Amino acid sequence: MVPAMYMAIDQYGNTYHGLVHPRKDLCEQLGRKHVNKMYRTRKGGVDQHCGYVIAGLWLEVFEVRPWHSA
């Protein structure tokens, strides 16, 4: 089984690829240790964890999956 891969996009459109452990890998790439979770409010008022705030960057994290044709 292949481990899940992730990528992140900050508020300026910069991308961070090849993340296996998003929090840890982003901290290493940005040279920081302090992280806050970032949330978005969905319909119905439910908060959903969608990324991290690190060094003033709002990083939304996405899972990268292979695209298979039917």
N, C-alpha and C positions, 0 to 999 in steps of 0.2 A: 504494500500500500504506500502510495506517495504522500509525503506530508503536505498539508495545506500550505499554499503560498499566498502572501498578501502584498498589497501595495498601498501607499498612502499619497494623498494629494493635499497640499496646504492651501491656504486662502489666496495665495499668489499664483497658483497653478503649477508649482514645482512638484515633481513626482519623486517618490522613493520606492524603488523596486527591490524584489528578491527578499522580502521580509518573511522569515519563518516564524519568529516570535516578535510580533509587531512592536510591543512596548519596549522590549529589551533592545531590539535592533535599531529602532528610531533613536533611543537614548544614546547608543553607541555612535551612530552616524552624526548626531547633533552635538555630541560631547556634553551631555547633560545627565543628571540623575533624578531631578524632580519632575514628576509628571502629574497632571490632573486629567481625569476622564472628561470627555466631551459628550454631551447628551443632546438628542433632538426630541422634541415633543411630537408624537404621532397623533393621528386622529383619535379621538376618545380620551385625550389627555394622558396617554401612557408615555413615559419617558423611555427612550431607547439609547443605549450606549453606542456611539457611532465613531468614536475616535479618541484622540488625545490632544491636550494642549501642552506643548513642550517649547520652552524658550520663546514664548510669544507667538508661536506658530499654531494654528488650528489645523490639525491633521486628521482628515477623514480617512478611515481605513476600509479597504475593499478586499474581499477574497478573490483571488485569481483562479479561474477554472478553465480547463481546456474546452475549446469549442468543437463539439462533435457534430458532424452532419448526420441527418436522419437517414 
